[in-house]
Amino acid sequence: EVQLVESGGGLVQAGGSLTLSCVGSGFTFDDYAIGWFRQAPGKEREGVARIRLDSSRDYADSVKGRFTISRDYAKKTVYLQMSSLKFEDTAVYYCKADGLNYWGQGTQVTVSS
């Protein structure tokens, strides 16, 4: 069974930092690019960052310079380091493997202004 489990969310003040984790199981984690997405209340889900198999990375313009995506193949984990957080970063954050139609439960990030 494919599983992606997100964790690390929480409540943080504007300007603060959080690191999210995404642990994959039930599929060959190493064979997939992994992306982080987020969905704020009343808004559509949007892509935030993506790390490819060659470790190249893409970021949404809104998070460039503030967020960093990385992966640990041994731990089958992808991380999203978030700094200089803004109120508008408040959302539920999800990770997803490219080509797999599976979404985890997500982890809530709330930034207080």
N, C-alpha and C positions, 0 to 999 in steps of 0.2 A: 504494500500500500504506500502510495506516494504521500510523503508528509513534508511540510515546510513549517517550522515553528519559529515564530518571531518573538523576541523578548527585548527588554531593556528600556521600554518606554516609561514615561512618568511625567510628573509635573516639574517644570523648571522655569526659572525667571528668564525674562528676555535677556539676551547676552550670554546665557549659560550654555552648557554642553551636555550632550548625551551620546552614548554609543549603543546602537541597536545591533542585535545578533539575529541571524537566520540560520537555523540548522536544518539540513536536508537529510532525508532518509527514504528508503523504498525505491530509489532509482540511482543511476550512476551519476552522482553529484558532479564528478569531475568532468563529465562530458557536456555540461550545459553552462551557457552564459546565464547569469543571475541578475535580476533587476530588483530595485526597490521602487515601490509605488506608494502613493498616499492618497487618502480621500478625506477631505474636510467636509464638515456638515453642509449639506445642500449643494455640494459640488461634485463634479465627476472625478473618478479616479485618474490620477496623472502619474506619469513616470518621473522619477526623481534622479535615479542614478543606475548605471548598468556596468557590469564588468564582464568582459568577454573571456574566452578561453586563453587568448594570448595576453591577458591581463590589461588590455587597453580599456579605457573607461570613458563613459559618456555621462554628462550631468545636465540636468535642466538648468536653464539660464538663471532661474531664481535661487539656485543653491550653489552655483559655481563659486569656488573660493571659500566656501563655508563647510561643505560636506565632503567627505572622502569615503569612497567605497573600497573595500579590500576583501580578500578571501584567504582562508586557511584550508588548504586541501586536506591536510591530515585530520583536521577537526570537522571537515565537511560543513564549514561555517562561512558565511559572508557577513561582513560587518558594515555598518554605516555610522561613521563618526560624524557627529553634527556639532558644530560650534557656532557661536554668534547667533544663537537661535532668536527668531523673531516670532511675534504673535501669529503671523500668517503661516508659520510652519506647523501650527496646531492641526492635527489630523490623526487618523489611524494609518499606520504604516504597515505595508505588506511587502513580502518578497515573493518573487515568482521566477521559475526556471523557464527560459525561452523554449517555446514549443510544447510545454506541458500545460494543459488547461486545469490548473489546480491553484487555488488560493488558500492560504492559511487563515487563521483567525485574526491576524494582525496584532499590533501593539499600539496602544494609545500614547500619543505625545501631546502634551498640553503645555503651551508656553504662556505664562502670565505676563501681561504688559506692565 
